[in-house]
Amino acid sequence: MAVQRSQAGAPELYRQLTTGELCFLLPYHPEMVEGGRMSVQNGSPFPFCVQTEPDGNEVVPIFSSGARLDESLRAGDAPPNKFLCGTMPAVQVLELIGKCGFPAVLNRGCATGEITLPPDLLCDLADGSIFQPAGSRETKRAAVTTLNPADYPTDLVHRTFEFIRHHRAFRAAWVFLLPNDAVASAGAPKYQLLFLMAPPDEALFHDLNLALHCSPPKGLAFDLGVVDETDKVQVMTLFAKAQPFYLAQDFDDPRGK
């Protein structure tokens, strides 16, 4: 399992992560070397090895295969007879770690790349709720501030572009700054992303939401909305108000009519 460095691959990575088994580190016990089994029940001690990061935070390393676990141990120069490789159904591993409040690091130190998964995300992956579309939501109409392209939230726009360019249903996309009363409590700027989709695709829009929120850019907040493609007035108003940061190459730009 290759860890996608682009956020566009996050939804598919998460789907792969919840299938089959995951591997993890256990403290070495000679009696378990020859295929011993362990039982985890309510009240049992936390079974996985926990590592402490340089910043003092604790994480649990997990691996997509035994080969990735062995690669990680070699990369970290782990001494012999210190760890064992354990395997469990992926959903159980994610649930146990998430409910105990630990983040997990997938494929730490491996050439495939690594990714940190916070506890809430682990629980949502385990129960499958992260994959359930929230259903159609009416796009709120609010006063927004048009941005100069030089002031775009670069990281957010780049991550968005990397996802939508692979899907023909996305025809155009805009980014606006929301007013002060919509700013996050920490004082971070909040942006509104709007998408023109044809045809509308709730599952695809959900995957975009998932890809952007799984590891959001720091220091800002944002909302997503879909423009009603049949509302020609709103579409023309958007094109008149601001230049889209994304426009499909085969899109029939209404400004040219």
C-alpha positions as CSV (number, residue, x, y, z in Angstrom):
1,M,0.0,0.0,0.0
2,A,1.6,3.2,-1.2
3,V,0.8,6.2,1.0
4,Q,-0.4,8.9,-1.4
5,R,1.5,12.2,-1.0
6,S,-1.4,14.0,-2.8
7,Q,-4.6,14.6,-0.9
8,A,-6.4,13.5,-4.0
9,G,-5.6,9.9,-3.2
10,A,-6.8,10.1,0.4
11,P,-10.3,8.6,-0.1
12,E,-9.0,5.6,-1.9
13,L,-6.2,5.1,0.6
14,Y,-8.7,5.1,3.5
15,R,-10.9,2.6,1.7
16,Q,-7.9,0.3,1.3
17,L,-6.8,0.9,4.9
18,T,-10.1,-0.6,6.3
19,T,-9.9,-3.8,4.3
20,G,-8.0,-7.0,5.2
21,E,-5.5,-6.9,8.1
22,L,-3.0,-4.4,9.5
23,C,0.3,-5.2,11.2
24,F,1.7,-3.6,14.4
25,L,4.5,-3.9,16.8
26,L,4.3,-6.0,20.0
27,P,6.9,-6.3,22.7
28,Y,9.1,-9.4,22.2
29,H,7.9,-12.5,24.0
30,P,9.8,-15.8,23.2
31,E,6.7,-17.8,23.7
32,M,4.9,-15.9,20.9
33,V,7.7,-16.3,18.3
34,E,6.2,-19.5,16.8
35,G,2.8,-18.1,15.9
36,G,1.4,-17.4,19.3
37,R,-2.0,-15.9,19.7
38,M,-3.2,-13.1,22.0
39,S,-6.7,-12.1,23.1
40,V,-7.8,-8.5,23.6
41,Q,-10.8,-8.1,25.8
42,N,-12.4,-5.2,27.8
43,G,-10.1,-4.1,30.5
44,S,-7.0,-5.7,28.8
45,P,-3.8,-3.6,28.8
46,F,-3.2,-1.6,25.6
47,P,-1.5,-4.3,23.4
48,F,0.4,-2.2,20.8
49,C,3.8,-0.7,21.2
50,V,3.7,3.1,21.6
51,Q,6.4,5.5,20.4
52,T,7.2,8.9,21.8
53,E,7.7,11.7,19.2
54,P,10.4,14.4,19.6
55,D,7.6,16.8,20.7
56,G,6.5,14.4,23.4
57,N,3.3,13.2,21.8
58,E,2.7,9.4,21.7
59,V,1.8,7.6,18.5
60,V,1.2,3.9,17.6
61,P,3.0,2.7,14.4
62,I,0.9,0.5,12.2
63,F,1.8,-1.1,8.9
64,S,0.0,-2.2,5.7
65,S,2.0,-5.5,5.6
66,G,4.6,-7.5,7.4
67,A,7.1,-6.4,4.7
68,R,6.5,-2.7,5.6
69,L,6.9,-3.5,9.3
70,D,10.3,-5.2,8.6
71,E,11.4,-2.3,6.4
72,S,10.6,0.1,9.2
73,L,12.6,-1.9,11.8
74,R,15.6,-2.0,9.4
75,A,15.3,1.7,8.8
76,G,15.3,2.4,12.5
77,D,18.1,0.0,13.4
78,A,15.9,-1.9,15.9
79,P,17.9,-4.5,17.8
80,P,17.0,-8.1,17.4
81,N,14.4,-9.7,19.8
82,K,12.9,-6.4,20.8
83,F,9.7,-6.5,18.8
84,L,7.3,-9.0,17.2
85,C,4.9,-8.5,14.4
86,G,1.2,-8.8,15.3
87,T,-1.7,-8.8,12.8
88,M,-5.4,-8.2,13.3
89,P,-8.4,-7.3,11.1
90,A,-7.8,-3.7,10.1
91,V,-11.1,-2.3,11.5
92,Q,-10.3,-3.7,14.9
93,V,-6.8,-2.2,14.9
94,L,-8.1,1.2,14.0
95,E,-10.9,1.0,16.6
96,L,-8.7,0.0,19.4
97,I,-6.1,2.7,18.8
98,G,-8.6,5.4,18.1
99,K,-10.8,4.7,21.1
100,C,-7.7,4.8,23.4
101,G,-7.0,8.3,22.1
102,F,-3.7,7.6,20.3
103,P,-2.9,8.8,16.8
104,A,-1.5,6.1,14.5
105,V,1.4,6.5,12.0
106,L,1.0,4.3,8.9
107,N,4.2,2.7,7.4
108,R,6.6,4.8,9.5
109,G,10.1,5.0,7.9
110,C,9.0,3.2,4.7
111,A,9.8,4.1,1.1
112,T,6.1,4.1,0.4
113,G,5.7,7.2,2.6
114,E,4.0,7.6,6.0
115,I,0.9,9.4,7.2
116,T,-0.4,10.3,10.6
117,L,-4.0,9.4,11.4
118,P,-5.6,11.3,14.4
119,P,-7.8,9.3,16.9
120,D,-11.1,10.8,15.6
121,L,-10.2,9.8,12.1
122,L,-9.3,6.2,13.2
123,C,-12.7,5.8,14.9
124,D,-14.5,7.2,11.8
125,L,-12.6,4.8,9.6
126,A,-13.4,1.8,11.9
127,D,-17.2,2.4,12.0
128,G,-17.3,3.4,8.3
129,S,-19.0,6.8,9.1
130,I,-16.3,8.7,7.2
131,F,-17.5,7.1,3.9
132,Q,-21.1,8.0,4.3
133,P,-22.1,11.0,2.3
134,A,-23.9,13.6,4.4
135,G,-26.5,14.1,1.7
136,S,-27.2,17.1,-0.4
137,R,-26.9,20.4,1.3
138,E,-28.2,23.7,0.1
139,T,-25.4,26.1,-0.6
140,K,-25.7,29.1,1.7
141,R,-25.7,32.5,0.0
142,A,-23.7,34.9,2.0
143,A,-21.7,38.0,1.4
144,V,-18.2,37.1,0.4
145,T,-15.0,39.0,-0.4
146,T,-13.4,38.5,-3.8
147,L,-9.7,37.7,-3.6
148,N,-6.8,38.8,-5.7
149,P,-5.1,35.6,-7.0
150,A,-2.0,36.7,-5.1
151,D,-4.0,36.4,-1.9
152,Y,-5.4,32.9,-2.5
153,P,-4.8,30.4,0.3
154,T,-2.2,28.6,-1.8
155,D,-2.1,25.3,0.0
156,L,-5.8,24.9,0.1
157,V,-6.2,25.8,-3.6
158,H,-3.5,23.5,-4.6
159,R,-4.9,20.5,-2.7
160,T,-8.3,21.3,-4.2
161,F,-7.0,21.6,-7.7
162,E,-5.1,18.3,-7.4
163,F,-8.4,16.5,-6.6
164,I,-10.8,18.1,-9.0
165,R,-8.6,18.0,-12.1
166,H,-9.0,14.2,-12.2
167,H,-12.8,14.3,-12.3
168,R,-14.8,15.7,-15.3
169,A,-17.9,16.5,-13.1
170,F,-16.0,19.5,-11.7
171,R,-16.5,22.3,-14.3
172,A,-15.3,25.3,-12.4
173,A,-14.2,26.3,-8.9
174,W,-13.9,29.6,-7.0
175,V,-12.5,30.7,-3.6
176,F,-13.8,33.6,-1.6
177,L,-13.0,35.1,1.8
178,L,-15.9,34.9,4.3
179,P,-16.8,38.0,6.4
180,N,-15.5,38.5,9.9
181,D,-18.5,37.1,11.6
182,A,-17.7,33.7,9.9
183,V,-14.1,33.7,11.0
184,A,-13.0,30.8,13.2
185,S,-12.8,31.4,16.9
186,A,-9.0,31.2,16.9
187,G,-8.9,34.2,14.5
188,A,-7.9,32.2,11.5
189,P,-9.3,33.4,8.1
190,K,-12.2,31.4,6.7
191,Y,-12.7,30.7,3.0
192,Q,-15.6,29.6,0.9
193,L,-14.9,27.2,-1.9
194,L,-17.7,26.9,-4.5
195,F,-17.9,24.3,-7.2
196,L,-19.9,24.1,-10.4
197,M,-20.5,20.4,-11.0
198,A,-22.2,18.9,-14.1
199,P,-23.8,16.5,-13.4
200,P,-24.0,16.9,-9.6
201,D,-22.4,13.9,-7.8
202,E,-22.9,13.6,-4.0
203,A,-20.4,10.7,-3.6
204,L,-17.7,12.5,-5.5
205,F,-18.3,15.8,-3.6
206,H,-18.1,13.8,-0.4
207,D,-14.7,12.4,-1.5
208,L,-13.5,15.9,-2.1
209,N,-14.6,17.0,1.3
210,L,-12.9,14.0,2.8
211,A,-9.7,14.6,0.9
212,L,-9.5,18.3,2.1
213,H,-10.5,17.7,5.7
214,C,-8.4,14.6,6.4
215,S,-5.3,16.8,6.8
216,P,-6.4,20.4,6.4
217,P,-4.0,23.3,5.8
218,K,-3.0,24.9,9.1
219,G,-4.0,28.4,10.1
220,L,-7.3,28.6,8.2
221,A,-10.8,27.3,8.0
222,F,-13.0,26.7,5.0
223,D,-16.5,25.6,3.9
224,L,-17.4,23.9,0.6
225,G,-20.5,24.5,-1.5
226,V,-22.0,23.4,-4.8
227,V,-23.4,25.8,-7.3
228,D,-26.7,24.8,-8.8
229,E,-25.9,24.3,-12.5
230,T,-29.5,25.0,-13.6
231,D,-29.4,28.4,-11.8
232,K,-28.0,30.4,-14.8
233,V,-28.3,33.7,-12.9
234,Q,-26.1,32.5,-10.0
235,V,-23.6,30.9,-12.4
236,M,-23.3,34.1,-14.4
237,T,-23.1,36.2,-11.2
238,L,-20.2,34.1,-10.0
239,F,-18.3,34.4,-13.3
240,A,-18.9,38.2,-13.3
241,K,-17.8,38.5,-9.6
242,A,-14.5,36.5,-9.8
243,Q,-12.2,34.5,-12.0
244,P,-12.4,30.8,-11.1
245,F,-9.2,29.3,-10.0
246,Y,-10.1,26.2,-11.9
247,L,-11.9,25.9,-15.2
248,A,-12.3,22.6,-17.1
249,Q,-10.6,22.7,-20.5
250,D,-13.7,21.6,-22.3
251,F,-16.1,23.8,-20.3
252,D,-18.3,26.2,-22.3
253,D,-17.5,29.4,-20.6
254,P,-20.7,31.5,-20.4
255,R,-18.7,34.7,-20.4
256,G,-17.8,34.1,-24.1
257,K,-21.5,34.1,-25.2
